[in-house]
Amino acid sequence: MYVDGFVMAVPKARLGEYKSLAEKSRDIWKKHGAVDYVECVADDVKPGKLTSFPQAVMLKDDEVVIFAWITYPSREARDRVNAAVMAEPWMQAMKPEDMPFDGQRMFWGGFESIVQG
């Protein structure tokens, strides 16, 4: 199993808009072959001494942390799915200023699963 993970800050006032975008994204990623697509809003995250979810996204008082992941059967499947998603017309038309979050404070990465169950 291969996982893409994402963490970002979303303004509380735009959470509904973000959820709509996430639902559309889920449908597109799954249409192209993602196994699962999960988006979660922080419920119990606190600033740490050295690092934490709030610190990692430079969380502001009027924002919440989103933690998300997409799973695929393999890295090769992930690369194929992401290429297909990026070629979607709605994705091509999306501009950074249209996003309900600050993409500069989002971070992500791909991970190979070593324990699952």
C-alpha positions in Angstrom: 0.0 0.0 0.0 1.2 3.5 -0.8 -0.1 6.7 1.0 0.0 10.4 0.2 -0.4 12.4 3.3 -1.3 16.1 3.6 -1.5 18.7 6.4 -2.8 22.2 6.0 -4.5 25.1 7.8 -8.1 26.1 6.7 -9.9 29.2 7.9 -12.9 28.2 10.1 -15.1 30.4 8.1 -14.2 28.5 4.9 -14.5 25.0 6.3 -17.8 24.2 4.5 -16.2 25.4 1.2 -13.2 23.2 1.9 -15.4 20.2 2.7 -17.1 20.6 -0.7 -13.8 20.7 -2.4 -12.6 17.6 -0.5 -15.8 15.7 -1.5 -15.3 16.5 -5.2 -11.6 15.6 -4.9 -12.4 12.3 -3.2 -14.7 11.4 -6.1 -12.1 12.3 -8.7 -9.3 10.5 -7.0 -11.4 7.3 -6.5 -12.7 7.5 -10.1 -9.0 7.2 -11.2 -8.1 4.4 -8.9 -7.3 5.6 -5.4 -8.2 2.9 -2.8 -9.3 5.4 -0.1 -9.5 9.1 0.5 -9.8 10.6 4.0 -9.9 14.2 5.2 -10.0 15.0 8.9 -10.4 18.2 10.9 -8.3 18.6 14.0 -10.2 17.9 17.3 -7.3 17.4 19.7 -4.1 19.0 18.6 -2.0 21.3 20.8 1.1 23.3 20.2 4.2 21.5 21.2 7.6 22.6 22.6 9.5 21.8 19.4 6.9 20.8 16.8 3.3 20.0 16.4 0.5 20.1 13.8 -0.4 23.8 14.7 3.2 24.9 14.5 3.9 23.0 11.3 1.2 25.0 9.4 1.7 28.3 11.3 -1.9 28.0 12.5 -3.8 31.2 13.1 -6.5 31.7 15.7 -9.3 31.6 13.2 -8.1 28.4 11.5 -8.2 24.6 12.0 -5.7 21.9 11.0 -6.7 19.4 8.3 -5.0 16.1 8.2 -5.7 14.0 5.1 -4.4 10.9 3.2 -5.1 9.0 0.0 -4.2 5.4 -0.3 -3.2 3.5 -3.4 -2.2 -0.1 -4.2 1.4 0.9 -5.0 3.6 3.9 -5.8 3.2 3.2 -9.5 -0.6 3.3 -9.1 -0.3 6.6 -7.2 1.8 8.2 -9.9 -0.7 7.0 -12.6 -3.8 8.2 -10.5 -2.2 11.6 -9.7 -1.3 12.2 -13.4 -4.9 11.5 -14.4 -6.2 13.8 -11.7 -3.9 16.6 -12.7 -5.1 16.3 -16.3 -8.8 16.8 -15.2 -10.2 20.0 -16.6 -11.4 21.3 -13.2 -7.9 20.8 -11.8 -6.3 22.6 -14.8 -8.7 25.5 -14.2 -8.1 25.8 -10.5 -6.0 28.8 -9.4 -4.3 29.2 -6.0 -6.5 32.2 -5.1 -9.6 30.0 -5.6 -8.5 27.6 -2.9 -10.2 27.8 0.5 -6.7 27.5 2.2 -3.2 28.9 1.9 -1.3 26.4 -0.2 2.0 27.8 0.9 1.4 26.5 4.4 0.4 23.0 3.2 2.8 20.1 3.3 2.6 16.6 1.9 4.6 13.6 1.0 4.4 10.0 -0.3 4.9 7.1 2.0 5.3 3.3 1.6 3.3 1.4 4.1 5.4 -0.8 6.5 2.7 -1.9 9.0 -1.0 -2.1 8.3 -4.0 -3.9 9.7 
